Each structure stands twice: as C-alpha cells, then as structure tokens.
Amino acid sequence: MVCRNIYILFFILITNCSYYSYKGTIPAGINSISVSAITNNTSEFSFSNLINNKLSQLVVKDNILDIVDISEADSKLDIILKNIKESPEIYSVSDIEFGSVDQWKMEVSLDIIWTNLKTGDVLLNKSFKKWAMYNTSDLDMRNDKIDNDMDGLIDGEDSDEYGAPREGAIRIISEKISNQIITELISTW
C-alpha cells in the first residue's frame, strides 16, 4: 500500500511538473498582448526590428502570452527607445602623442508601458538602460579580447560576440532589452 502511494505521488509530481509556463505570474484576465510598433527616437533604426523579433521569439518560447492583433488583445505593450549614447571608455596614446579610442560603450535608454486594454489600467510603466562595449581595433567582435556584454565570457566563449563591433553591440543591447522586457512582464504581479 505504501509503495503504491509512493508511485501515485511520483506520477502526480511528474505529470504536474512536466509543463511549466510563466503565465501564472501574468495578471488575471490577461491572456494576450499586442506589441505596438516600437517608437524609435535613436539614430539606429535597426534596434526596432531586432528588439521586435527577439521579443516575439521570447514571448512564444516562454509561453508567456499570445501575441495577437490589437483588436483581439487583452493588453498592449508600448516600447519607446528614447536615445542612444556612445562614449569612449579606453584611450591609448601612441609614441607621437596622438590619442585614440580603443573601446566604446553604447547605451540605450527606453520606456516600456504595458496597458490592460479591458480596464485601461497601466500594468507597468518603467524606464531602464541597457549597454554593451565594443572595440574598434578589429573587424570582428569575436577577436576583440573584451567581454562585450559583461557576462563573464570573452570572444569565442560567448555565442553572441560575433560580427562587426558596432553592429554586434547593437545586437547585444537589443537582446538585453528584450530579456529585460520579458522579466518585467512576468515579475509585475
């Protein structure tokens, strides 16, 4: 009898834990989302497409909400890319006293607003910044010998450090923004 109960308990645990979704942390009554066209006030228009594509992939992959047209949605997400700032981080000086920038930091500021379309309530209104480093000394980010996204991995160890340095920084920031938005959506409630 005890052995049978253990098997039943094991079966219940296995079947109940085999499917996991973040949907349980979304507010009640919110089953779908419409992502508005990203308002991009930066000089880098590729951010909009990169963020939109990555965000859609993450929402589907993590089974958070159904992405639908605004006319069918329970909620709406607005993303406003406010500005981009690039600043020199590391300088070098040559023998003839000319200085050059060896490493740049690219930072993007943005706002996200998540609205319940049924009630008109704002579920989330948050501003944040994401950044990445890039080095102009090489044509490929995988050879720059820096940790571009500060994840502890360098060059060939890091799957997202590849391509032209500046474009790589844009891609890394877009991924960071998308991941942060998902985190904000599921941790709101």
C-alpha positions, 0 to 999 in steps of 0.5 A: 500500500505504501509503495503504491502511494509512493508511485501515485505521488511520483506520477502526480509530481511528474505529470504536474511538473512536466509543463511549466509556463510563466503565465501564472505570474501574468495578471488575471484576465490577461491572456494576450498582448499586442506589441505596438510598433516600437517608437524609435527616437535613436539614430539606429533604426535597426534596434526596432526590428531586432528588439521586435523579433527577439521579443516575439521569439521570447514571448512564444518560447516562454509561453508567456502570452499570445501575441495577437492583433490589437483588436483581439488583445487583452493588453498592449505593450508600448516600447519607446527607445528614447536615445542612444549614447556612445562614449569612449571608455579606453584611450591609448596614446601612441609614441607621437602623442596622438590619442585614440579610442580603443573601446566604446560603450553604447547605451540605450535608454527606453520606456516600456508601458504595458496597458490592460486594454479591458480596464485601461489600467497601466500594468507597468510603466518603467524606464531602464538602460541597457549597454554593451562595449565594443572595440574598434581595433578589429573587424570582428567582435569575436577577436576583440579580447573584451567581454562585450556584454559583461557576462563573464565570457570573452570572444569565442566563449560567448555565442553572441560576440560575433560580427562587426563591433558596432553592429554586434553591440547593437545586437547585444543591447537589443537582446538585453532589452528584450530579456529585460522586457520579458522579466518585467512582464512576468515579475509585475504581479 
